[in-house]
Amino acid sequence: MLLGSVVLAGGRSRRMGQPKESLPLAGSTLLGLAVERLLLTTHPVFVLARDPQQELPPLPVECEIAYDDDPGAGPLRALRTALRLQTGHCDAVLVTGCDYPFFDENVIGWLAAQLGSHDAVVPQAGGRLQPLCAIYRTTLLPRVDALVKDGVDTIRTVAEEPNVRILDEAALRAFDPALRFLRNVNDPAAYEAAIAELGK
């Protein structure tokens, strides 16, 4: 299976109070760290920004920058853009946000191994789906297109498709007992906690 990836980096970072993609972390930035890890296991790697005016931190030359078809329209439309970007390049796409600093190459390999013959594999923890730490086959694009045309605006609807595998909390904890890989950095307290573990 050829696995590509798309990092969603076009959020407004309202809870953080500053652009979180550029926050220093682990000798890089939050976005740079995500891209560096994705390049170890996926190809191609796209960074999906809002528009050409968004200022991004320095990134590895191997990644490609793309712009959201519908900036601010929500994750389902961002998923559609991600699938469009990767169709013809790979069989499946890892879609993630730029704010998961513990989502590393070991997690990516494990998650990819769970896909099997399914159309997607989506973690679920605490009763909540985690659609931005998930893998989707590019063959889902027509279905996602149809959902958008029907006015659906939540990415979680894709997880309700019949051939999607939901990884429940027991399966997740068997791999990562503390569910560390699902911790994201949405506010200053979470950022400080990440610095405490990974350094600035």
N, C-alpha and C positions, 0 to 999 in steps of 0.2 A: 504494500500500500504506500502510495506517495502522499505524504502529509505536509501540507503547507500551514501557514498561520497568518492571522491578522490580529494586530493589537489595536484596540479602540482607544484613541488618545484625544478625542475631540470634546470631552466633557468640559464643563465650565468651572469645576472645582469650587463650587460655592461654599461647601462645608469646610474646605481647607482654607479658603480665603486667599489663595494664590495658586498659580498653575502647578498642579502636583506632578505633571509629567517632567518638570525640570528640577524637582527637589533633589538635592544631593543624597546619595545612599550608596553604601558599599563601594566607594571609589568611582561611582558612576552617577547616574540619575535614576529616578524611578522608572522612566521609560527606557533609558539606555540599558539598565539591568535586565528588563524584560526582553528587549531585543537580543541582547548578547546571549541569553539563555535559549531563546527560541532558535537562534541560528545554529545551535549545537545539534538540534534534532529535527528541524523542519526547514522546508524550502519549497517555494520562496516565502520570505517573511515580508509582509506589508504592514506599515504603520498607517492607520486610517485617521487622518486629522480632519478638523472642521472645514478648513478652507486654506488657500495659499497664504493668507494673512496671519495664521496661527504661528507663533514662534515656538519652534521645537528645539530641544537641546541637541548637541552634537550626537550623531548616531553612526553606527558602523556602516561603511559604504555598501555592504552586501545587502542591506535591507532596502526596500522600495517605499516611497512615500506616495500615498493616494489620498483623495479627498472625498468626504462623505457626499453621497448623492443628495441626501436630504438632511443637512446638518440640524441637530436639535430635534429631529423627528422621532427619536427613541431607538432602543436597541434592536427591535425587529427589522426596521429599515436598515440599520447598520449591519445586521446579519445578512440581509439581502445584498448589500454592497460587498460584504466580505465574500459571499459565495460567487458573486459576479466576477470579482477580482481573480479568484482562484480557479474558476471553471476553465478547463483546458490545460491547467498547470499541474493539478494534483487530483487525487481521489477524494480527499477529505481535508477539512480545514479546522484547525484549532483556533477558536475565537476566545480572546481574553481581553480584560482591561489592562491598562498600564499600571494599575495600583495593587497588584498581587505580588509582593516582593519575595514570597516563599514558594512561588510557583516555578519550580526548577526543572531541569532536564529529566530527573528521576520521576517526577510527577507526570511529565508529558509522556514518557515511555510507558508508565503504568496505565495512564488513561487511554492511550492509543491501543494498548493490549486488550482493553475492555470493549472496544468497538465491535469486534467480530463481524458478523454479517448485518449488523444494525445500521439504520440510517443516521443515527446520532447516539452519543452517550453523554448524559447530563447528570452531574452529581446533585444530590439532595441532602441537605443537613438541617437539623432543627425544623423539619417540616417545610423548608424553603428550597426551591430549585435554585441552582447556581448556573444559569445559562451562559454566563460569561467566563466560565472555566470548563468549557465543553468542546466536543469535537462533532462536526457535522459533515456528512458527505455532500459533495457538490451536487449530486443528483437531487437534493432537496430544493434546489433553486426554484423550479416551477411551482412547487407547493408554497414556498415562502412568498413568491410573487403573487400567488392567488390569495393568500391571507392578507397581504398588504392591500390588494385591490378590493377585498371584502371589508376593509376598514378596521381590521384587527391591528392593535397597536402594542400588544405585549408579546415579547419573545417567548414567554413561558408557554404560549399556545403550541409552539413547535414541539415541546416535550410531550404533548398529548397525542401526537401522531402515533399510529399503531406500531411502527417498527423502530421506535425510539427506546433505548435502554436507559432506565433511571437507576443510578447507583445510590442505594439507600445508605443511611448513616452507618449501619453495621459494616457494609462493604468498604466504606470510606475509612472507618476507624481501624479496620483490619490492615489497611495500608499505612495510615497516618493517624495514630491514636488521638492526637491532640487536634486533628483537623487544621494543622498549621498552614497547609497550602491554600486554604480557603480564606485566610485572614487578608483583608484588604486595608488599604490606607486611605481613609476618607476624610479624616479630620486631624488636627494637630496632635491629639493624644495618641492616635494610632501611628502617626509618623514618628513621634518620639519613641514609642515602643519598638518600632522597626529599627530605628537608629541604635537603640540599646542592644539589639541582637545582632545587627549586621554591620554597624559602624557607619560613619558618615562619608 
